[in-house]
Structure formats: C-alpha cells, structure tokens
Amino acid sequence: MLDVGEDAPAFELSNQSGESVKRSDFDGQRLVVYFYPRANTEGCTTEACEFNETLSAFDDHDVAVVGISDDPVSDLATFADEYDLSFDLLSDADGAVATQYDSYGEKQMFGNTFDGVFRNTYVVGPDGTIEAVYENVSPDGHAETVLEDINSTN
C-alpha cells in the first residue's frame, strides 16, 4: 500500500462516457480514489451507491470522488446509468493504475487464481499527496467512514 505523505501516482483514464480524466484535474482539492473489483456486482454496487448517496456531503467539503476498476468503458456506462451514479467511474482495463496504487494483483475465488482489482481507497490531498489509506475495505458503510474521517480533519 502507498503510505500517507507519499505522492499519489498520476493517471489518465477514460470515464463511463469515454472522456479523459486525469488525477491532475483535481489538483487543489481532495480526491477520494476508490478501487473496486467489478461493476454491477453486489459489493461494488453497494459501495458505488453509498458514495453516490453521500456525494453532496463530499461536495460540501470540496472533495471529489472517482471509482476505478478494470471494467471496460461500456460496462461502466451501463453501471452508471442503471444506478444513476453522478461521479466518474474510470476504466483501468490493464490494471496499470491500480498496480501503481498497490490495488491490483493475484486473487483467488472459487478455486481459481486470476489478476484483479483489490478493494482499496485513498484520499489524495489538495497537494497531490496521500492523506488516508483504506485497505481491503468492506463496501457496506465505507463511504460514510471516509466522509467521517474527512469531517474530523476539517
């Protein structure tokens, strides 16, 4: 995992609309970067919907939210439309950005081994450094936990 105080790796990925989004687009404000394994699965849907429900509270603190998975843009578009998500979902199809954030690697499920995205979250400060790290999070209630932590630092 990246440590608090380290520079957040730069990235440029396509969102659910196929538009380019860069980490540097958020310079000067806090950014929650959450990594999730697969769009439209139970845990990922819970996590995305909770971030969406608390988005105005994040906005009140000038905090942007992006979700990153290795899903293709078309899957992200379907996911965002189905749940009316109001923040960027970014496609990291080859896992390169997730790897830079120590959020991609070998996983096991149902006896199969494969590479995939780990459910980790980072809060990037206005200066581009990591302010908080959440590893192997549980999706239920995670957005509220991040928001509470941000509230306690303001």
SULQUIQUI-V546698 format. One record per helix or strand of 2 or more residues. SS is the DSSP state (@ for helix, = for strand). FROM is the first residue (numbers start at 0). LEN is the number of residues. If there is no record, write none. Layout:
# SULQUIQUI-V546698
ss & from & len
SS & FROM & LEN
SS & FROM & LEN
This chain:
# SULQUIQUI-V546698
ss & from & len
= & 11 & 4
= & 19 & 3
@ & 22 & 4
= & 29 & 6
@ & 41 & 12
@ & 54 & 6
= & 62 & 7
@ & 72 & 11
= & 87 & 4
@ & 95 & 5
= & 103 & 6
= & 111 & 6
= & 120 & 4
= & 128 & 6
@ & 141 & 12
